[in-house]
Amino acid sequence: MASTVKKIRIGIIFGGRSGEHEVSLLSAQSVMAALDRDKYEVIPLGITREGHWLIGGDPMAELKARLAGAGTTAVRVGGQALQAELSASRALLPGLEEAGLPYVDVLFPVLHGPYGEDGTVQGLFELAGIPYVGSGVLGSALAMDKAAMKSIFRAEGLPCVDHLLLMRWEWEQDQQSVLRRVQHRIGYPCFVKPANLGSSVGVSKAHNRDELVQAIDLAARYDRRLLVEEAVDAREIECSVLGNDRPQASVLGEVVPKREFYDYEAKYLDDRTELIIPVALPASKVAEIQMLAVRAFVALDCAGLARADFLMSRDSGQVYVNELNTIPGFTAMSMYPKLWEASGLSYPKLLDQVIELALERAGEKARSSVWRS
């Protein structure tokens, strides 16, 4: 006899305007392939590089075709429709009902980087009143802005490497002054990063003054806020976190890049990068890092899921919280799901968990009084 249990209608959102557009497609493909179709009705929702929403047809195929320079098969909902007032009917945006999406139970943004992982699209979901997977506006924004994130970590007593925040206008106005500040405060070698970007896009390691100039120029192409960090000779340790108010930490993994550091090429293009799961560390060190992962997650008011990245000094064993990623890579081979698989939670069950957590958080929000005129 066929099941009469109502399926959860879940909108998977992918693509987006960030430099991690292609990575998003890979993650979303993996998520959609693994979702149990006996439990879920999957609604694919694509966003082009220009910010137009693709509904109906095959948005995944459409976005791949666009990468190849062809294709216009999906319905586009964009332009002024994106700026109009959100529909009171829980449709995602005005016009989506006409495009064939009158209702979704929960949204799953698989959008890495700006305009997806930074609180912007989460604010849209909040206005629409639709449950969604992952952190809210505050947690997403704090985790995306590396400078703000480190300020919170320091305030909470979490260990971080020394860093300096620069503004692009400062660099454009007086490069010599900026160089002196960096050399006096941080020294060489150092890392230079755009404050608001992911997947190590725009990140460089500078060993001298000339490389520092090039690194700041590169980072300034991507953001108006730039972060310069002390470079520590360290192992790169990662921990997956899952939960809402009472999050749990996974086993630990180690990233061993064959390049000098774990840059974009090492993450996505160099198949020599090695992921060691679980990492061989003393039990006390594992417990310390897991505790720091949970504390960092709570400090930023994250929800659902996040991957915590750490640096562990090769000399002293000192652990530094590097960053949290609130929408980490989500292919079956990505570190976040692989760490949970090693912890005893399979990829499909992990997806069930993050969706349940989204619905749980929406229920918790519904308990709070809201001011009304």
Phi, psi and omega in degrees: 000135181293145180291142178256005180292130180291131178285148174281127180269112187242128177265119178263117184255129185214170183094241174095176189269355186278171176290354180258025181306310184292323177297321178301318180298319180296315180297314183295321177302316181295317179298312183295326179290331186268343181294136180288112184286351171283339180258329191234141166260115188266126179246106179283133181231112182260151173233127181285171177297336180273354178096010178273138180274136179248116184235140180082170183061225180229086182303325179297312179297322180298314182292324176295321178296321179296323177298328179271000176088026180211170168097130171209069186256336185267159177288131180260129174242103186206203179060226184291339179299328180289338183264352183286166180295140181294142180294144179283359188266012183072002169294151187296313180217157175303134180103340182289331178297317178295332180277359176105017179230077182285341188199137167227149179278325184203148177251144180235094178284118174251062187240106182273140174087195182302152181064025178197323183246004190249011178097347183292306181288332176296324176297324176297316179296321179298316179297323180283344180072035181250129174302146180213153181285137172101188185289158178279194184299311184295306182299320180295313182295317181294318181291329180285324181273103187298327179290314178296320180300313182292328176297317177295315180301315180296320179296330180269005178077021178271136185286130178226155174288158180295143183210164181223133177264128177243153174252143182301322181296327177297317181295317181290332183274320186207084183297321184297320179295318179296316180299318179298317179299314182295315182293325179286318187273317188252312182079192182241150353285162178212161175255142176239129186223147163294140183293326185241079176196160181235183178056026177061021176292131178077011182264135178224156173250125183252130180254349182203180186298315181298316179293327178295318177301313180297320182293317179293319177302317180294311182298325182290346174288339188252340185202159176271347178245127186236142182244130173246126185238147172300135177269123181249134174289100192217158169275146181259110184249139181231150181219133177268139180240140183220131177141179175247260182284339179234071185290157178237153181252146179275182166295170183258151174232161178235137175261126179239089179284151176272348174273177185296326175213173187276075182270187184300317181297319179295326182286321193237342186243337184259106183283005176275345178301130184254134174251119181256115182223125349282159180280145180275102177222156175301148182304324181293324179288321176300313180297322179298314182291320177298320178296317179295324179297314180293318179298319179294319178300313181290322182299325181268002183058045177284167180210150175079283186208154171191153173251126179261128182250136184232155169246132178237114184304132179291332183277307188260341186081003177299135180256134177239136173283121181270304179192166171244139175247115186277340170231078182288167174309138188231024170287163180298340181260002179286157184298318184303303180292330180294324178294322178288326176298318177292340178270359176104008181244112183292163181301310178299321179292326176297318177298318176304317183296314184292329177289318176299320179295325177296316180291323178297317181292323177296321177295322178294320178297323183295341179283340185275140178290142179240132179294133178228143179280000000 
